[in-house]
Amino acid sequence: MDERALTEFFSTLDRAFFLNGPYKALADCDAPLPIGYEQTISQPSLVLEMTRLLSPEKDSRVLEIGTGSGFQTALLAEFSARVYTVERVSALARKAEKRLTQLGYDNIVFLIADGSAGWQEYAPFDRIIVTAAAGKKPLALIGQLAPSGRMIVPVGPPSVQDLLLITRDERGTLSERSLGQVRFVEMVGEYGWNDSR
Ligand code: SAH
């Protein structure tokens, strides 16, 4: 992807637009902030870094698990062909959809559901990004990654997770490497924390 274009676009994206009430005033802080329903918008530097590492291409079909505020979704929609985004909290999904429609994006498909097992109907995906902590490696999601695909997922306990970059080469072989430690809210569902504790 064009990293300069990404950085430029990122600097024009108004994070306050994705926040509610009093939190709008804190939008410029490089920190996670509450978005309601016990969820948070990630810190901007991490959103930028994850997008850079996911490295979507213009023709990529991207699956995002955890729409949340829609802030990360906007970056993905700007730099890929189509984004399939899944959120389990319907109020968050609706708000995010409203915001992203207002920004003019018409290449995002929204689903209100448990996304921990992916979105089989539209699989495989060229890129998969998970913005909630998986309790164990989400095998169903990895199974929906296309050849030459890249996937980013935080895996580990609620306190701290390993941010994994999982890639599949043209022949289908998987590799993974750790990008460091992060802290995301828990992914709920089949590959989340509630059934792997
Ligand atoms: N990228 C978002 C991050 C939101 S926090 C942002 O920057 O705003 C993670 C989100 O994942 C929360 O909105 C939470 O409700 C959602 N989530 C948790 N488990 C999920 C699951 N199994 N399927 C879909 N969404 C899930």
Residues whose N, C-alpha, C, O or C-beta is under 5 A from the ligand:
A	BS01	SAH	Q39 T40 I41 S42 I65 G66 T67 G68 S69 G70 F71 Q72 V86 E87 R88 V89 A113 D114 G115 S116 T131 A132 V185 E186 M187 V188 G189
